[in-house]
Amino acid sequence: MGIRSNTKKMILIKQEDILHKAQILRLLAGIVDNPILSSSLHFKGGTCASMLGFLDRFSVDLDFDLLKETDKRKLNSEFRKLYKKLDLEIISDKRGALFYVVKYKAPKNQRNTLKVSVTDEVYTSNVYKVVMLPEINRLISCQTIETMFANKLVATTDRYKKHEKIAGRDIYDVHHFFSKGYKFNPKIIEERTDMKVGEYIRYLADFIEEKVTERTIAEDLNTLLPYEKFKKIRKILKPETLIFLRSLA
C-alpha cells in the first residue's frame, strides 16, 4: 500500500467541541498503537475524511471497516482493554458486534460521549491506502476518497432502510464531495445496491427530493458546522445536491 502525507489546513471547530476532538485523537492514537487493532481495521467515515482534508465539517464518531477473517472476540477484548487504559467508560455496546458508546469526563452540559463503530460487512470493491494523519502523527490504513464518496452515496438510503432515519450530514457530505470534483468508485455502488450506477443515482435523487426537508438537514448538521456556514448552506443544500445527481443520471 502507498504512503501519502497530508498537509492540508485543519478544520476550525467550536470551542465547546475542543475536548471531544481531543478525546477522538487520543482514542484513535491508542487504536493505531495497538498492533492487533491497527492490523485489523481500516479507518473511514466523516472523521477520517475530515482528518485527511477531504471534508470541511466537524465529525464526532470513529468508524472503521473490518478486515476479512478477523477474530472479533479478540478485537472486542483489545478495545475493552484500551478503553480501560484511557479511562473511558462503556455505556452502551451491542452483543456480537464491535460497536461501543464510551463516556469521558467533561464539564456539565458539554458533549461527553463518543461512538466507535466497526462495520463487519466486507465489500470487495472498497479500496484502502496507508496514509499519514498529521494530527496524531501516525500512519493508518484509510478508505480512499473514491471509496468514501461511493459509500456515502449509498449511506443516505441505506441508513433509512435500516433505521428509518435520514442524516443531514450525509446530504452535506455528498454535496461537498461533488462540489470539490471528487470521483466515486461505481463498483462499490453496484456491489452494495445490486443496481447499475445510473439507476441508483436516479433512485437516490428521487429519495432526497421526497424525503429530505430543511428540518432533516438541520437536525444533526447544525451542530457540525459553524453557525454562519450552516445558515448559508441549509437552504441550497438539497436543490444543489439534486442538480449534481441529476446531471449524472
N, C-alpha and C positions, 0 to 999 in steps of 0.2 A: 504493500500500500504506500501511496505517496505521502510526503510530509509537506505541509504548507503552513507558513506563518501568516498571521493576520494582524495588521497594524491599524485597522480602521478605528475611527473615533468611537469611544464608548458612549452608551446611551445615558443621557441625563435622567435621573429618577427623582421622584418626590422625596422630601426629607423623611417622611414617615415610612418610606419603603427601604431606607438605607440598611436598617437592621436585618430586614428579610433578605435583602440581596447578600449581605454578609453571611447569613446562615446558608444560603444557596451555595455560595462559593466554598464555604467551609466544608459542607457535606460533599459537594462534587469533588473537591480535592481529596477527601477521605476515600471516596469511591475509586478514584483513579489510582491512589496509592495502595489500594488493596489488590494484590495480584489476581486473586480469584474473581473478584467483581469486575475489574477492568478488562480481564481477558474474556469475559462472558457477555459483555454489554456493549451496545452501540448507543451513543448519545443522540437524541433527536428532539423535536418539538420546538416550541416558541423560545424557551430559554437557550437552547442550542443555537437557533437561528439568530437570536439577539446577540449572543456572545461572539458569533462569527461575523457579525456586521451585516447580515442579510435582512434583518428586521429591526425596525426603529421604535418598538414599544417595549414596555416592561413586561416580564413574564414571571410567574410566581411558582411554577412547579418544575420538577425534574422528571423527564420522560426518557425511556430507553427502549431499544429493541433487544430481544434476547437471541443469543446465538443458538443455532440448531443443536440438539442433543446435549443440552446443558442440564446439569443436576440442580433443579430448582430448590430442592431441600437444602443443599449445601449453600446456595446463594442466600436463601432465607436466613440461614444461621449466620452468615457473614454480615448481612445487612443488620441483623439484630445486635450483633457484637459492636458494629460501627456506631449504631445509634446510642448504645450504652456508653461507649467511649467518648462520644461527643455530647453527652448529657441531653439527649433528645428522647422524649417520652412518646412511645407509640400509643396513640389514642384511637386508632382505627386501622384495621387491616382486613384482608379477605382470605379466607381459608383456601389453600391450594393455589393462591395467586401471589405474585410479587407486587403487592400494592399496599402502601402504607400512608397514613397521615400521621406526621410526627409533630410534637409540640416543643417549642423552645421558650425560654424565659424572655419576656418582653414587657414594656410598660403597659399599664392599663389602657384599654381601648385602642391598642395597636395590633396589627396582624401578628399572630404568634403560632401559626401552623404552616406546615409545608407538606405538599403531597409528592410522593415518589411512586412512579408507576412504571412497570416493565411489561411491555407487550410480548406475549409468547407466541403470537401468530407470525410465522416466518414467511415473508414474501420473497421469492427468489429474484424478483426484479429490483429490489432495493439495492442501492449502491452505497458503499461507505468508503471514507478516506480517513487516514490518521492525520490530524491537524493539531497545531499548537493553539491553545487557549491562553492568551496573554494574561487574562485576569487571574488565572490560577497557576500560570507558568508551567503548564503540563501538556503533554501530548495525549490525545484521546481519539478513539475511533468515532466518527460522526457520520450521519447521513449527508450525502451531497445535497447541494441546493436543488438540483433537478429531482432528487428523491423526496426532499422535504416538500417541494411545491406540489408534486403529484399526489402525495399522501394528504396534503392539506386540502386539495380539491375534493378528495373522497371523504375527508373527515366531516365536512359540512353535512352531508346526507347520512353518513354512517352514524354520526352521533345521534341524529334524530331517530333512525331506525332502532338503535339500541336503547336509548334513554328518553326518547321523545323530547329532546332538548335541542335548542339552537344556540350556539355561542357566537356572540358578536365578534369575538376575536378571530374566529375562522374566516368570516367575511372580510375583516380588515386585512388579514394576512394574505388572502387570495388577491385582494385589490393591490396591496403593496408589492407583492411578487410580480404581478402583471405590470404595474407602473414602473418597476425597475428593469423590465425587459428580461427577467429570468425565464429560462426554459424549464419545462417539466418533462419527466420521463413517461411517455404514453403507455409503455408496457406495464407500469405499476397500476395505472387506472384500469387497464383491461384485466389484469390479474385479480385485482380487488373487487371489481364490479361485475365481471363477466359480460361487459358491454364494450362495443367499439368506442374509441375516444370521442368521436363526433356525437354519437348517440348519448354518451354520458354527459358531455358538455351541455347539450340541449336540455337534458333532464335536470341538470344542476341549475341552469338558468331559470327554468320553469319553477323549480323548487324555491329558489331565492325570491323570485317575483311573487309567489303565492304565500310563502311562509314568513319571510323576513320583514320586520317592521322597525321603525325607529326605536321603539321601546326595546325590541330584541337586541338591537345594536348597542343600546346604552347600558343594558343590564350588567355586563361584565367589562365592556370596553372602557367605560368612563373611569374605572379605577386603574387602568393600564396606560393611559396617555395623560400628558399634561392637559389641564382644562382647556386652554386656548386651542390646542391641536385637536382635542376631541370635539370641541364646539364647531370647528371648521370642517371636520371630516364627516360628522354624523349624518348630515342631510345629503351629501353627494356620494356616500359610500355605496349604497345599494344601486342607484342608477348607473354609476360609473362601472361597477363590477359587472352589471348586466351587459354593458356595452363591450367590455373586454371579452366576456364569454361568448356573446352572440357574434362577435367578429370572427370567432373560430368555428362556430357551429355550421 
